[in-house]
């Protein structure tokens, strides 16, 4: 670990006429890239399917009808409204910080095809932030909108949630060594694979109770994008593991695993705080069981030991979430203005 803490990750620069053309010399970090985008010569071949899938996911937030949500929002009970506001505030923050951080991460990636994917992700994170703003602009007053967006200024638990990932990103800005770079990658993986999911399940629960259908549809599109982002970071980390075994020695793998566990514990605590036991169809135990299952799934995705014993299958009480979140069952069709099956989306990996 000491060596990875000392070695800086070199920035890729912009114009480099002496960059390597040979694919065999291409590296995720510490490479010598020309920065030429060549779609026909890819070392990391999974990026081809990823890029096309991400492009096929295109959607426009304002095309979704929120007329029913305007009425429903005023009818939410106090527990539903408090959860709705808190969770939407948190999701807005997550996508905003991703939009800000991903370009910095690209500064150090020397594999052109991966940077192309990260560019698409950055764009999609902007779309997600736009969708949250669109929802708030539509369903509540400007004063209420501002209060919800900046809820972390008055909600200590929400502020604490925002700090964990944000601190990993800021730390790498100040010290761009290989260890902190890896922490940023794992933090991204946690954000995309764990941090969204109690929030998503809350909105899906509203949907199955016949409430806020426009918000639910927006969340389904966002969830589909996040699945591709999770696929991107899992593939990036696992390919880096092949190239740089020194960044995945047992001590470091244990560190990353502990980061994952911390992310899971924070998400469980947040779900209990934001949602609680007063909302029909969802309770704290359901949230805890579901997030522990996801934590094990994410650990497995990186070849790490499971975080929790006995949570290897999605809990029976939460299987309904899959009906909403299945990325292969969501299509953006603005001529029909509804969610339909999408034949081309079957390439999304289903073990995410």
Residue pairs with C-beta under 8 A, 6 or more apart in sequence:
1 179
1 249
1 251
1 252
1 255
3 246
4 177
4 178
4 179
4 182
4 246
4 247
4 252
5 177
5 178
5 179
5 180
6 177
7 177
7 178
8 176
8 177
8 178
9 29
9 30
9 108
9 176
9 177
9 178
9 181
10 29
10 30
10 108
10 110
11 107
11 108
12 31
12 33
12 35
12 107
12 108
12 109
12 110
13 35
14 35
15 35
16 32
16 33
16 34
16 35
17 34
18 32
19 32
19 33
19 34
19 35
19 36
20 26
20 31
20 32
20 33
20 34
21 34
23 41
23 42
23 43
24 43
25 31
25 32
26 33
26 43
26 110
26 111
26 112
27 110
27 111
27 243
28 44
28 109
28 110
28 111
28 114
28 236
28 239
28 240
28 243
29 108
29 109
29 110
29 178
29 181
29 240
29 244
30 110
31 110
31 111
32 110
33 110
33 111
33 112
34 112
35 112
36 112
37 112
37 113
37 116
38 112
39 48
39 113
42 48
42 113
43 111
43 113
44 111
44 113
44 114
44 235
44 239
46 235
47 113
47 114
47 116
47 117
47 235
48 113
49 347
50 117
50 228
50 231
50 232
50 235
51 113
51 116
51 117
51 120
52 347
53 228
53 344
53 345
53 347
53 348
54 117
54 120
54 121
54 124
54 225
54 228
55 120
56 342
56 344
56 345
57 124
57 221
57 224
57 225
57 228
57 332
57 345
58 332
59 127
59 221
59 332
59 334
60 332
60 334
61 127
61 130
61 131
61 134
61 135
61 218
62 134
63 334
63 337
64 214
64 217
64 218
64 337
65 214
65 337
66 134
66 135
66 138
66 139
66 214
66 215
67 214
68 212
68 213
68 214
69 135
69 138
69 139
69 212
69 213
69 214
69 215
70 138
70 139
72 211
72 212
72 213
73 81
73 84
73 139
73 140
73 212
75 211
76 84
76 211
76 212
79 276
79 278
79 279
80 206
80 211
80 279
82 274
83 202
83 274
83 275
83 276
83 279
84 202
84 206
84 212
85 148
85 151
86 151
86 155
86 158
86 273
86 274
87 198
87 199
87 202
87 203
87 274
87 275
88 132
88 135
88 136
88 148
89 148
89 149
89 150
89 151
89 152
89 155
89 158
90 152
90 158
90 161
90 162
90 199
90 270
90 274
91 128
91 132
91 196
91 199
91 222
92 129
92 132
92 133
92 149
93 152
93 162
94 165
94 191
94 195
94 196
95 125
95 126
95 128
95 129
95 132
96 125
96 129
97 162
97 165
97 166
97 169
98 121
98 122
98 125
98 188
98 191
99 122
99 125
99 126
99 129
101 169
101 184
101 188
102 118
102 121
102 122
102 125
103 122
104 169
104 172
104 173
105 118
105 184
105 188
106 115
106 118
106 119
108 176
108 181
109 115
109 118
114 236
117 232
118 232
121 228
121 229
121 232
124 225
124 229
127 225
128 222
128 225
131 218
131 221
131 222
133 145
134 218
135 214
135 215
135 218
136 144
136 145
136 148
136 149
137 145
140 148
151 158
152 158
152 159
152 161
152 162
153 159
157 269
157 270
157 273
161 266
161 270
164 262
164 263
164 266
165 187
165 190
165 191
165 195
168 180
168 183
168 184
168 187
169 184
169 187
171 180
171 183
172 180
172 181
172 183
172 184
178 244
178 247
179 247
179 252
182 240
182 247
182 252
182 256
183 259
185 233
185 236
185 237
185 240
186 237
186 256
186 259
186 260
187 259
188 233
189 230
189 233
189 234
189 237
189 260
189 298
189 302
190 259
190 260
190 263
190 298
192 226
192 229
192 230
192 233
193 230
193 233
193 234
193 294
193 297
193 298
193 301
193 352
194 260
194 263
194 264
194 267
194 291
194 294
194 295
194 298
195 263
195 266
195 267
196 223
196 226
197 267
197 290
197 291
197 294
198 267
198 268
198 270
198 271
198 274
198 275
198 287
198 290
198 291
199 274
200 219
200 223
200 321
200 324
200 325
201 282
201 287
201 290
201 318
201 321
202 274
202 275
202 279
202 282
203 212
203 215
203 216
203 219
204 216
204 219
204 320
204 321
204 324
204 325
205 279
205 281
205 282
206 212
206 215
206 216
207 213
207 216
207 324
208 281
208 320
208 324
209 280
209 281
216 324
217 339
220 324
220 325
220 330
220 339
221 330
221 332
223 324
223 325
223 327
223 330
224 327
224 330
224 345
224 348
227 325
227 327
227 348
227 352
228 327
228 348
230 352
231 348
231 349
231 352
234 301
234 302
234 352
237 302
238 302
238 303
240 247
241 247
241 248
241 302
241 303
253 304
256 302
256 304
257 299
257 304
257 305
257 307
260 295
260 298
260 299
260 302
260 304
260 307
261 295
261 307
263 295
264 291
264 292
264 294
264 295
264 307
267 291
268 287
268 288
268 291
268 292
271 284
271 287
271 288
271 291
272 284
272 287
272 288
275 282
275 283
275 284
275 287
276 283
276 284
277 283
277 284
285 317
286 315
286 317
286 318
289 311
289 315
289 317
289 318
290 314
290 315
290 317
290 318
290 321
292 307
292 308
292 311
293 311
293 312
293 313
293 314
293 315
293 318
295 307
295 308
295 311
296 306
296 307
296 308
296 311
296 312
297 351
297 352
299 305
299 306
299 307
300 306
301 351
301 352
306 312
314 321
314 322
323 329
327 345
327 348
327 350
328 342
328 345
328 346
328 348
328 350
329 339
329 341
329 342
330 339
330 342
330 345
331 339
331 340
331 341
331 342
331 345
333 339
333 340
